[in-house]
Amino acid sequence: MRLLHTSDWHLGRAFHRVNMLGAQAEFIGHLVTTVRERGVDAVVVSGDVYDRAVPPLAAVELFDDALHRLADLGVPTVMISGNHDSARRLGVGAGLIDRAGIHLRTEPAACGTPVVLADDHGEVAFYGLPYLEPALVKDEFGVEKPGHEAVLAAAMERVRADLATRARGTRSVVLAHAFVTGGEASDSERDITVGGVAAVPAGVFDGVDYVALGHLHGSQTITERVRYSGSPLPYSFSEAEHRKSMWLVDLGADGSLAAERIDCPVPRALARIRGELEDLLADPELARHEEAWVEATLTDPVRPADPMARLSERFPHTLSLVFDPERAPDDPDVSYARRLAGRSDQEIAEDFVAHVRGAGPDARERSVLRDAFDAVRADETVREVAR
């Protein structure tokens, strides 16, 4: 059976204020084309279909379009909810949609009840483990101390128990939305740490033929049978080195596995550049980034004038500007509290200006700050009198 594994669509999400809906629609078209042209037998979507619990209407319309196009192909699709989705909202109408070959699995209680598909070699059982928030599902799984490993282990016990009742040779696929040990995170994923622990060992999923993971945005192979597809589009500059793709997985009659990465179309390359402003504007090596979405980190000791405007002349798609001046090695490393000790409000404000801009306020600016503090103190005095 040939599977197409994808996840983390995050429909409705922007990239540094850039509307990504057009790129997301292009991805859906690419997905449908891949299913048709590569002879895919089933599509699995491992959570975070939407970017937030109440998605914008345009994102819902795109999801609706995706469902219709997948259903028209006659290729079954299995989807689970992720930590960004509202499981209740995503699962509305699941029973009816099932009849069209779109199988939404959003209820934790149903994780041991598979979607069963068949090919020429027999049946394949697809188990959907939606994102399991430990505090919310601990009673369902009888877990005393809620944690990601505990609830996933309990869910997998139900999977193995059901699988044990099926005909010998039944192959199995698990969809899960979790942070598995060995995975590399980016800045794009929402923190799911519980009790200081977010990751679960890959061994939790032992006993099944393929585990289609969602949550982490980089395509990764944890083990030969446990993989992240990653997000089809970038959602932070920390993903600049990612190759956005889906997994095309061939599951053999004996449970053997072969996997191929299918690249996804991305609207624009990402680039992270760093240095002093004048160097970034002049360096010929950076010409390759002139059409990319750019995050620029300026290391000038003093913040330059109009840095974004000047950068945009050469890099018109600059989206993020970070100021990180290089400090001398002998700069005193003192605590914030020590730096503030014994200093007046005026002095603290002047230090803040110097930290942000790289140079302290001039005489006129110091006067403005002084007047502002005087006005605040006067207002506080009036309030005290009024009481």
PATORFI-956051 format. One record per residue: y, z, x of N, C-alpha, C in turn; residue number from 1; residue in one letter. Coordinates in steps of 0.05 Angstrom, whole numbers. Layout:
<atoms>
ATOM     nyy     nzz     nxx    cayy    cazz    caxx     cyy     czz     cxx  num  residuo
ATOM       Y       Z       X       Y       Z       X       Y       Z       X  NUM        A
...
</atoms>
This chain:
<atoms>
ATOM     nyy     nzz     nxx    cayy    cazz    caxx     cyy     czz     cxx  num  residuo
ATOM     -24       0      17       0       0       0      25       0      18    1        M
ATOM      44     -17      11      69     -19      27      91      -4      13    2        R
ATOM     103      15      27     124      33      16     150      27      30    3        L
ATOM     172      29      15     199      28      27     211      56      23    4        L
ATOM     216      70      46     226      97      45     256      97      52    5        H
ATOM     271     108      34     300     111      38     309     138      26    6        T
ATOM     333     146      32     344     172      22     374     173      27    7        S
ATOM     385     194      17     413     202      23     433     179      18    8        D
ATOM     432     167      -6     451     146     -13     479     158     -15    9        W
ATOM     482     182     -26     508     195     -29     527     177     -44   10        H
ATOM     518     166     -66     536     149     -82     560     164     -91   11        L
ATOM     584     152     -87     609     164     -94     623     177     -70   12        G
ATOM     610     178     -47     623     191     -24     641     171      -9   13        R
ATOM     663     181       1     681     165      17     677     171      47   14        A
ATOM     688     154      64     687     159      93     716     161     103   15        F
ATOM     724     186     108     752     191     117     772     176      99   16        H
ATOM     769     180      73     786     169      52     782     139      47   17        R
ATOM     763     127      61     757      99      56     736      98      34   18        V
ATOM     742      84      12     723      81     -10     699      66      -1   19        N
ATOM     675      78      -4     651      65       5     634      53     -17   20        M
ATOM     645      51     -41     630      42     -64     620      13     -60   21        L
ATOM     638      -4     -49     630     -32     -44     607     -33     -24   22        G
ATOM     609     -17      -2     587     -17      17     561      -6       5   23        A
ATOM     564      14     -12     540      25     -25     528       4     -44   24        Q
ATOM     544     -11     -58     533     -33     -75     520     -54     -58   25        A
ATOM     531     -60     -34     518     -79     -16     491     -69      -7   26        E
ATOM     489     -43      -1     464     -32       7     443     -34     -16   27        F
ATOM     451     -28     -40     432     -31     -63     422     -60     -65   28        I
ATOM     440     -79     -61     431    -107     -61     411    -113     -39   29        G
ATOM     417    -102     -15     399    -105       8     372     -92       2   30        H
ATOM     372     -69     -10     347     -55     -17     330     -72     -36   31        L
ATOM     343     -83     -57     328     -99     -76     317    -124     -63   32        V
ATOM     333    -137     -46     324    -161     -32     300    -155     -14   33        T
ATOM     301    -132       0     279    -124      18     254    -119       2   34        T
ATOM     256    -106     -21     233    -101     -38     220    -128     -46   35        V
ATOM     237    -146     -54     226    -172     -64     215    -189     -41   36        R
ATOM     229    -191     -18     221    -209       3     199    -198      21   37        E
ATOM     196    -171      22     176    -160      40     151    -150      25   38        R
ATOM     149    -156       0     125    -150     -15     120    -120     -17   39        G
ATOM     141    -105     -23     139     -76     -25     124     -68     -51   40        V
ATOM     106     -49     -49      91     -40     -72     103     -16     -86   41        D
ATOM     118       0     -71     131      24     -83     155      32     -66   42        A
ATOM     176      41     -79     200      51     -66     201      81     -69   43        V
ATOM     208      95     -47     211     124     -49     239     131     -40   44        V
ATOM     253     148     -55     280     156     -50     281     187     -48   45        V
ATOM     285     197     -24     281     226     -19     306     243     -21   46        S
ATOM     320     240     -43     341     258     -50     369     251     -41   47        G
ATOM     389     266     -51     417     261     -48     424     232     -56   48        D
ATOM     416     226     -80     424     200     -93     454     200     -96   49        V
ATOM     465     222    -106     494     224    -109     505     243     -87   50        Y
ATOM     531     243     -84     544     260     -64     551     287     -76   51        D
ATOM     554     289    -101     560     315    -113     548     317    -141   52        R
ATOM     547     342    -150     533     348    -175     544     333    -199   53        A
ATOM     571     330    -200     584     314    -221     596     289    -208   54        V
ATOM     581     268    -206     591     244    -192     612     229    -208   55        P
ATOM     629     213    -195     648     197    -209     634     175    -225   56        P
ATOM     647     166    -246     636     146    -264     626     121    -249   57        L
ATOM     642     112    -230     634      88    -215     608      91    -200   58        A
ATOM     603     115    -190     578     121    -176     554     121    -196   59        A
ATOM     559     132    -220     538     132    -240     532     104    -249   60        V
ATOM     552      87    -251     548      59    -259     532      44    -238   61        E
ATOM     537      50    -212     522      37    -191     493      46    -191   62        L
ATOM     489      72    -196     461      82    -198     447      69    -221   63        F
ATOM     460      66    -244     448      53    -267     441      24    -260   64        D
ATOM     458      10    -246     453     -17    -238     428     -18    -219   65        D
ATOM     426       1    -201     404       2    -183     378       6    -198   66        A
ATOM     378      24    -218     354      29    -233     345       4    -248   67        L
ATOM     364     -10    -260     357     -34    -275     346     -56    -256   68        H
ATOM     357     -59    -233     348     -80    -215     321     -73    -204   69        R
ATOM     316     -48    -198     289     -40    -188     268     -43    -210   70        L
ATOM     276     -35    -235     257     -38    -257     250     -67    -262   71        A
ATOM     270     -85    -260     266    -113    -264     246    -125    -244   72        D
ATOM     244    -113    -221     225    -124    -201     197    -116    -208   73        L
ATOM     193     -97    -225     166     -88    -232     153     -72    -210   74        G
ATOM     169     -62    -191     159     -46    -169     165     -17    -174   75        V
ATOM     144       1    -175     149      29    -181     168      42    -161   76        P
ATOM     185      60    -171     203      75    -154     200     105    -160   77        T
ATOM     197     121    -139     195     150    -142     220     162    -128   78        V
ATOM     234     179    -143     259     192    -133     258     222    -137   79        M
ATOM     269     236    -118     273     265    -121     302     272    -119   80        I
ATOM     310     296    -128     337     305    -125     340     319     -98   81        S
ATOM     365     318     -87     371     331     -62     390     354     -66   82        G
ATOM     399     367     -45     417     390     -48     445     382     -57   83        N
ATOM     452     356     -55     478     347     -65     477     340     -95   84        H
ATOM     453     334    -105     449     326    -132     449     350    -151   85        D
ATOM     456     345    -176     449     363    -197     421     355    -208   86        S
ATOM     401     371    -203     374     364    -211     373     360    -241   87        A
ATOM     387     376    -257     386     373    -286     398     347    -295   88        R
ATOM     421     340    -283     435     316    -291     419     291    -282   89        R
ATOM     409     291    -257     395     268    -247     369     264    -263   90        L
ATOM     357     286    -273     332     284    -287     334     278    -317   91        G
ATOM     359     275    -327     362     269    -356     348     242    -362   92        V
ATOM     332     242    -383     319     217    -391     295     209    -374   93        G
ATOM     286     228    -357     264     221    -338     239     211    -353   94        A
ATOM     233     224    -375     209     216    -390     210     187    -400   95        G
ATOM     234     179    -410     237     152    -419     238     132    -396   96        L
ATOM     252     140    -375     255     122    -352     228     117    -339   97        I
ATOM     210     137    -341     183     135    -330     169     109    -340   98        D
ATOM     174     102    -365     161      79    -377     170      53    -364   99        R
ATOM     193      53    -350     203      29    -337     194      29    -308  100        A
ATOM     177      48    -300     168      49    -272     186      63    -253  101        G
ATOM     207      77    -263     225      93    -247     218     123    -252  102        I
ATOM     207     136    -231     196     163    -235     215     183    -221  103        H
ATOM     230     198    -237     249     218    -227     235     245    -226  104        L
ATOM     234     257    -203     221     283    -200     242     303    -191  105        R
ATOM     252     319    -210     273     338    -204     266     366    -212  106        T
ATOM     243     371    -223     234     397    -232     216     410    -211  107        E
ATOM     223     433    -199     205     445    -180     177     452    -191  108        P
ATOM     176     459    -217     150     466    -229     131     443    -229  109        A
ATOM     141     419    -227     123     395    -229     115     384    -202  110        A
ATOM     120     399    -180     115     388    -154      85     383    -149  111        C
ATOM      67     396    -163      39     391    -160      28     370    -179  112        G
ATOM      45     357    -194      37     336    -212      46     309    -202  113        T
ATOM      29     293    -191      38     269    -177      42     245    -196  114        P
ATOM      57     226    -185      58     199    -196      35     184    -183  115        V
ATOM      16     174    -198      -8     161    -187      -6     131    -189  116        V
ATOM      -5     117    -167      -5      88    -166     -30      78    -153  117        L
ATOM     -36      53    -157     -61      43    -146     -57      16    -133  118        A
ATOM     -74      10    -113     -75     -17    -101    -104     -25    -100  119        D
ATOM    -110     -46     -85    -137     -56     -84    -157     -36     -71  120        D
ATOM    -146     -16     -57    -164       3     -43    -166      30     -57  121        H
ATOM    -154      33     -80    -156      58     -95    -129      70    -101  122        G
ATOM    -129      96    -107    -105     109    -116     -89     122     -93  123        E
ATOM     -62     123     -98     -44     137     -81     -28     156     -98  124        V
ATOM     -29     182     -91     -15     203    -106      11     209     -92  125        A
ATOM      33     206    -107      60     212     -97      70     238    -109  126        F
ATOM      75     258     -91      84     284    -100     113     287     -93  127        Y
ATOM     129     293    -113     158     296    -110     166     325    -108  128        G
ATOM     176     333     -84     186     360     -80     216     358     -78  129        L
ATOM     230     363    -101     259     362    -100     270     384     -82  130        P
ATOM     295     383     -75     307     404     -59     301     431     -72  131        Y
ATOM     289     449     -57     281     475     -68     300     497     -56  132        L
ATOM     319     505     -72     338     526     -64     323     553     -66  133        E
ATOM     317     566     -44     299     589     -45     305     610     -66  134        P
ATOM     331     617     -68     338     639     -87     333     631    -116  135        A
ATOM     334     605    -122     330     596    -149     301     591    -157  136        L
ATOM     284     586    -137     256     578    -143     236     599    -134  137        V
ATOM     245     621    -123     226     641    -113     207     652    -134  138        K
ATOM     217     656    -159     200     666    -180     180     645    -189  139        D
ATOM     189     620    -190     170     598    -197     146     597    -179  140        E
ATOM     151     602    -153     130     599    -133     118     626    -125  141        F
ATOM     128     648    -137     117     674    -131     122     683    -103  142        G
ATOM     146     676     -93     153     684     -65     170     709     -66  143        V
ATOM     162     729     -50     176     755     -50     203     753     -35  144        E
ATOM     202     742     -11     225     739       6     233     710       7  145        K
ATOM     255     702      -8     262     674      -9     270     663      18  146        P
ATOM     259     640      24     266     626      49     255     597      46  147        G
ATOM     266     579      61     258     551      59     228     547      65  148        H
ATOM     219     559      87     191     556      94     172     567      73  149        E
ATOM     179     590      62     162     603      42     159     586      17  150        A
ATOM     182     576       7     180     561     -19     167     533     -14  151        V
ATOM     173     521       9     160     495      14     130     498      18  152        L
ATOM     122     520      32      93     525      36      80     529       9  153        A
ATOM      93     544      -9      81     549     -36      79     523     -52  154        A
ATOM     100     506     -49      99     480     -63      76     463     -52  155        A
ATOM      73     463     -26      52     447     -14      24     457     -21  156        M
ATOM      21     483     -26      -4     494     -36     -12     481     -62  157        E
ATOM       8     477     -79       3     464    -105      -5     434    -100  158        R
ATOM       8     422     -81       2     394     -75     -27     392     -66  159        V
ATOM     -35     408     -47     -62     407     -36     -83     415     -58  160        R
ATOM     -76     433     -75     -95     441     -96    -100     418    -115  161        A
ATOM     -79     403    -122     -82     380    -140     -98     358    -125  162        D
ATOM     -91     353    -100    -104     332     -85    -134     337     -82  163        L
ATOM    -141     363     -81    -170     370     -78    -186     363    -103  164        A
ATOM    -173     360    -126    -187     353    -150    -191     323    -154  165        T
ATOM    -179     308    -137    -179     278    -140    -202     266    -125  166        R
ATOM    -207     241    -132    -229     226    -120    -227     225     -90  167        A
ATOM    -250     227     -77    -251     225     -48    -238     199     -38  168        R
ATOM    -220     200     -18    -207     176      -9    -180     171     -21  169        G
ATOM    -172     189     -40    -145     186     -52    -124     191     -30  170        T
ATOM    -107     172     -26     -85     175      -7     -62     190     -19  171        R
ATOM     -45     202      -2     -24     219     -12       2     215       3  172        S
ATOM      24     216     -13      51     214      -2      67     237     -14  173        V
ATOM      82     251       3     100     273      -6     128     265      -1  174        V
ATOM     146     268     -21     175     265     -18     186     293     -17  175        L
ATOM     203     298       4     215     325       6     243     322      17  176        A
ATOM     260     341       9     288     342      18     291     369      32  177        H
ATOM     291     368      59     291     393      74     299     388     103  178        A
ATOM     304     409     117     311     408     146     285     416     161  179        F
ATOM     272     397     173     247     402     187     252     405     216  180        V
ATOM     239     425     228     242     431     257     237     406     274  181        T
ATOM     255     402     292     253     378     309     272     356     300  182        G
ATOM     283     359     276     302     339     266     330     344     279  183        G
ATOM     345     323     283     371     325     294     392     321     273  184        E
ATOM     409     342     269     429     341     248     454     327     257  185        A
ATOM     472     321     238     498     310     244     519     327     230  186        S
ATOM     544     319     231     565     334     217     565     328     187  187        D
ATOM     548     310     178     550     300     150     535     316     130  188        S
ATOM     514     330     139     497     344     120     509     371     113  189        E
ATOM     506     378      88     515     404      78     496     426      88  190        R
ATOM     507     448      98     490     470     109     473     481      87  191        D
ATOM     447     484      93     428     496      73     416     522      85  192        I
ATOM     428     533     105     418     557     117     415     580      97  193        T
ATOM     392     593      99     387     617      82     377     639     101  194        V
ATOM     390     662     101     382     683     119     383     675     148  195        G
ATOM     401     657     156     403     649     183     382     628     191  196        G
ATOM     365     619     173     344     600     179     346     576     160  197        V
ATOM     346     552     170     347     529     153     323     511     158  198        A
ATOM     312     510     182     290     492     189     263     503     182  199        A
ATOM     245     484     174     217     491     169     199     475     188  200        V
ATOM     177     485     196     159     470     214     146     447     200  201        P
ATOM     141     426     215     128     402     204     100     408     194  202        A
ATOM      88     429     206      60     436     198      58     445     169  203        G
ATOM      80     452     156      80     458     127      68     435     111  204        V
ATOM      72     411     121      63     387     106      36     377     114  205        F
ATOM      21     392     130      -6     383     138     -23     376     114  206        D
ATOM     -40     356     117     -60     349      97     -53     326      79  207        G
ATOM     -30     313      84     -23     289      68     -19     266      87  208        V
ATOM     -20     242      77     -19     218      93       9     210     103  209        D
ATOM      29     215      86      56     208      94      76     227      81  210        Y
ATOM      96     236      96     117     253      85     143     238      89  211        V
ATOM     155     231      66     181     217      66     203     237      62  212        A
ATOM     218     243      84     238     263      83     266     253      78  213        L
ATOM     282     270      66     310     265      62     325     290      71  214        G
ATOM     351     287      75     371     308      82     385     302     107  215        H
ATOM     371     297     130     384     290     155     392     261     154  216        L
ATOM     415     255     165     426     227     162     418     208     184  217        H
ATOM     404     218     204     394     200     225     365     193     220  218        G
ATOM     358     167     223     330     160     221     314     172     244  219        S
ATOM     293     187     237     278     202     257     248     203     251  220        Q
ATOM     233     204     273     204     208     271     197     236     281  221        T
ATOM     191     254     263     184     281     270     155     282     281  222        I
ATOM     137     270     266     110     263     276     105     235     265  223        T
ATOM      82     224     272      76     197     263      75     195     233  224        E
ATOM      69     217     219      66     218     190      89     232     176  225        R
ATOM     108     243     191     131     257     179     156     245     190  226        V
ATOM     172     232     172     195     217     181     219     221     162  227        R
ATOM     243     219     174     268     217     159     276     187     159  228        Y
ATOM     284     178     136     295     150     136     324     151     145  229        S
ATOM     338     174     140     367     175     146     383     162     124  230        G
ATOM     409     166     124     426     154     104     430     124     111  231        S
ATOM     433     107      91     437      79      96     465      72     106  232        P
ATOM     484      90     103     511      86     112     521     110     127  233        L
ATOM     540     107     145     551     130     160     571     145     142  234        P
ATOM     570     172     145     589     188     129     605     208     147  235        Y
ATOM     602     206     173     619     221     192     618     207     219  236        S
ATOM     637     213     236     637     200     263     615     211     280  237        F
ATOM     603     233     273     580     243     288     556     224     286  238        S
ATOM     557     205     267     536     185     264     542     159     278  239        E
ATOM     561     160     297     569     135     310     546     122     325  240        A
ATOM     527     137     335     505     126     350     480     121     333  241        E
ATOM     482     126     307     459     121     290     454      91     285  242        H
ATOM     429      85     283     421      58     273     412      62     244  243        R
ATOM     428      52     225     423      57     197     400      39     188  244        K
ATOM     380      51     175     356      36     169     340      49     147  245        S
ATOM     319      35     139     298      46     121     271      43     135  246        M
ATOM     252      58     126     225      55     137     208      38     118  247        W
ATOM     196      17     129     176       1     114     149      11     124  248        L
ATOM     134      24     107     109      38     115      85      25     102  249        V
ATOM      66      17     118      41       6     108      20      28     110  250        D
ATOM      10      36      86     -10      57      84     -37      44      80  251        L
ATOM     -55      45     100     -80      32      99    -100      45      80  252        G
ATOM    -122      31      76    -143      40      57    -154      67      67  253        A
ATOM    -155      71      93    -166      96     105    -145     117     111  254        D
ATOM    -121     112     102     -99     130     108     -84     124     134  255        G
ATOM     -92     103     147     -78      95     172     -50      87     165  256        S
ATOM     -32      88     186      -4      84     180       9      66     201  257        L
ATOM      26      48     191      42      31     208      70      31     196  258        A
ATOM      91      35     213     118      37     203     137      19     218  259        A
ATOM     155       7     203     175     -12     215     203      -4     204  260        E
ATOM     223      -5     221     250       1     213     264     -24     203  261        R
ATOM     275     -22     179     290     -44     167     320     -37     168  262        I
ATOM     336     -52     183     364     -46     186     379     -49     160  263        D
ATOM     399     -32     156     416     -33     133     443     -45     141  264        C
ATOM     456     -60     123     483     -71     129     503     -49     129  265        P
ATOM     520     -47     149     542     -28     150     568     -43     150  266        V
ATOM     588     -32     137     613     -47     134     629     -51     159  267        P
ATOM     626     -31     178     642     -32     202     630     -13     223  268        R
ATOM     631     -21     248     620      -3     269     638      22     271  269        A
ATOM     627      43     283     642      68     288     646      70     318  270        L
ATOM     669      81     326     675      86     354     689     112     357  271        A
ATOM     682     127     377     696     152     385     707     147     413  272        R
ATOM     734     148     415     747     144     440     763     169     448  273        I
ATOM     766     173     474     778     197     483     795     192     508  274        R
ATOM     818     204     511     834     201     534     864     204     527  275        G
ATOM     881     200     547     909     202     542     918     176     527  276        E
ATOM     938     179     510     946     157     493     951     131     508  277        L
ATOM     967     132     529     974     107     543     949      94     555  278        E
ATOM     930     110     564     905      99     574     889      85     552  279        D
ATOM     888      97     529     873      85     507     886      59     498  280        L
ATOM     912      57     499     926      33     490     923      11     511  281        L
ATOM     917      17     536     916      -3     557     888     -10     567  282        A
ATOM     869       7     562     842       3     574     829     -22     563  283        D
ATOM     823     -42     580     810     -67     570     781     -62     561  284        P
ATOM     768     -40     570     741     -35     562     739     -27     533  285        E
ATOM     762     -19     521     761     -11     493     766     -34     474  286        L
ATOM     768     -58     484     773     -81     466     751     -84     446  287        A
ATOM     727     -77     453     704     -80     435     706     -62     410  288        R
ATOM     724     -42     411     727     -24     388     751     -31     371  289        H
ATOM     764     -53     376     789     -58     362     785     -64     332  290        E
ATOM     761     -72     324     755     -76     295     738     -55     283  291        E
ATOM     733     -34     299     716     -12     289     732       9     275  292        A
ATOM     718      26     259     731      51     250     731      70     274  293        W
ATOM     755      81     279     759      95     304     766     124     299  294        V
ATOM     753     142     315     762     169     318     773     172     346  295        E
ATOM     799     178     349     811     181     375     817     210     381  296        A
ATOM     808     219     404     815     246     414     834     243     437  297        T
ATOM     858     253     433     879     251     453     878     276     472  298        L
ATOM     879     271     497     878     293     517     904     298     531  299        T
ATOM     926     284     521     952     288     533     960     318     533  300        D
ATOM     971     328     555     979     356     556    1001     363     536  301        P
ATOM    1018     343     529    1038     346     508    1034     325     487  302        V
ATOM    1034     333     462    1028     314     440    1049     291     441  303        R
ATOM    1039     266     443    1058     243     443    1071     238     416  304        P
ATOM    1093     224     417    1107     217     392    1092     195     377  305        A
ATOM    1090     198     351    1078     178     333    1051     167     343  306        D
ATOM    1032     185     350    1007     175     361     991     158     343  307        P
ATOM     989     165     317     973     149     298     985     121     295  308        M
ATOM    1010     119     292    1023      92     289    1018      75     314  309        A
ATOM    1021      87     337    1017      72     362     988      64     365  310        R
ATOM     969      82     359     941      75     361     934      52     342  311        L
ATOM     945      54     318     938      34     297     947       6     304  312        S
ATOM     967       4     322     975     -23     330     952     -37     345  313        E
ATOM     937     -22     361     914     -35     375     888     -31     360  314        R
ATOM     885      -8     347     860      -2     332     868       2     303  315        F
ATOM     871     -20     288     882     -18     261     865      -2     241  316        P
ATOM     840       4     249     823      19     231     818      48     241  317        H
ATOM     838      58     255     836      86     264     838     105     239  318        T
ATOM     818     122     236     816     139     213     819     169     220  319        L
ATOM     814     176     245     815     204     252     829     208     279  320        S
ATOM     847     227     280     861     233     304     858     263     311  321        L
ATOM     848     268     335     843     295     344     859     300     369  322        V
ATOM     872     323     371     888     330     394     873     352     410  323        F
ATOM     864     345     434     849     364     450     859     362     479  324        D
ATOM     882     374     485     893     372     512     875     384     533  325        P
ATOM     873     371     555     857     382     577     872     405     590  326        E
ATOM     858     427     594     870     451     604     862     455     634  327        R
ATOM     880     467     649     874     473     677     851     493     678  328        A
ATOM     834     490     699     811     509     701     819     538     703  329        P
ATOM     843     543     713     851     571     716     866     583     693  330        D
ATOM     866     568     670     879     579     646     865     606     639  331        D
ATOM     880     627     633     868     653     626     853     650     600  332        P
ATOM     829     661     600     812     660     576     814     688     563  333        D
ATOM     834     691     547     838     717     534     833     715     504  334        V
ATOM     826     737     492     820     736     463     845     732     447  335        S
ATOM     841     723     422     863     718     403     879     745     399  336        Y
ATOM     864     766     395     877     792     390     894     800     413  337        A
ATOM     884     796     438     900     804     462     925     787     464  338        R
ATOM     922     761     457     946     744     460     968     752     440  339        R
ATOM     960     764     417     979     772     397     991     800     401  340        L
ATOM     977     816     416     985     844     419    1013     846     429  341        A
ATOM    1029     862     414    1057     868     422    1076     845     419  342        G
ATOM    1068     823     405    1086     800     403    1098     800     375  343        R
ATOM    1123     791     373    1137     790     347    1127     766     331  344        S
ATOM    1134     765     305    1127     742     289    1140     717     300  345        D
ATOM    1164     719     309    1178     696     321    1162     685     345  346        Q
ATOM    1154     703     363    1140     695     387    1113     682     380  347        E
ATOM    1099     694     360    1073     682     352    1077     654     341  348        I
ATOM    1098     650     325    1103     624     313    1110     604     335  349        A
ATOM    1126     613     355    1133     595     377    1108     587     393  350        E
ATOM    1090     607     397    1065     601     411    1048     580     396  351        D
ATOM    1048     583     369    1032     564     353    1043     536     356  352        F
ATOM    1069     533     355    1081     507     359    1073     495     386  353        V
ATOM    1074     511     406    1066     502     433    1037     494     434  354        A
ATOM    1020     509     421     991     503     421     986     477     406  355        H
ATOM     999     473     384     994     449     368    1006     424     381  356        V
ATOM    1030     427     391    1044     403     401    1043     399     431  357        R
ATOM    1036     420     445    1035     418     474    1060     426     488  358        G
ATOM    1081     431     473    1107     440     484    1120     459     464  359        A
ATOM    1133     480     473    1145     499     455    1170     488     441  360        G
ATOM    1180     502     421    1203     493     406    1229     494     423  361        P
ATOM    1247     476     417    1273     476     430    1291     496     416  362        D
ATOM    1316     497     425    1335     517     414    1339     513     384  363        A
ATOM    1342     488     375    1346     483     347    1322     492     330  364        R
ATOM    1298     486     340    1274     493     326    1270     524     325  365        E
ATOM    1277     537     347    1275     566     347    1294     578     326  366        R
ATOM    1317     566     323    1336     576     303    1325     572     275  367        S
ATOM    1312     550     270    1300     544     244    1278     565     238  368        V
ATOM    1261     571     257    1241     591     254    1253     619     248  369        L
ATOM    1274     625     263    1287     651     260    1298     654     232  370        R
ATOM    1311     633     222    1323     633     195    1301     636     174  371        D
ATOM    1278     623     179    1256     625     160    1245     653     158  372        A
ATOM    1241     666     181    1232     693     181    1252     712     168  373        F
ATOM    1277     708     173    1298     725     161    1298     722     131  374        D
ATOM    1294     698     121    1293     693      92    1270     707      79  375        A
ATOM    1247     707      93    1223     720      83    1227     750      81  376        V
ATOM    1238     761     102    1243     790     103    1263     798      81  377        R
ATOM    1284     782      77    1303     788      56    1290     787      29  378        A
ATOM    1273     768      25    1259     766      -1    1241     791      -6  379        D
ATOM    1227     800      15    1210     823      13    1227     848       6  380        E
ATOM    1251     850      18    1268     872      13    1276     873     -16  381        T
ATOM    1284     849     -27    1292     847     -55    1269     856     -74  382        V
ATOM    1244     847     -67    1221     855     -83    1216     885     -83  383        R
ATOM    1220     897     -60    1216     926     -58    1237     941     -76  384        E
ATOM    1261     932     -75    1283     944     -91    1277     941    -121  385        V
ATOM    1267     917    -128    1261     911    -157    1239     929    -167  386        A
ATOM    1220     938    -150    1199     956    -160    1210     983    -167  387        R
</atoms>
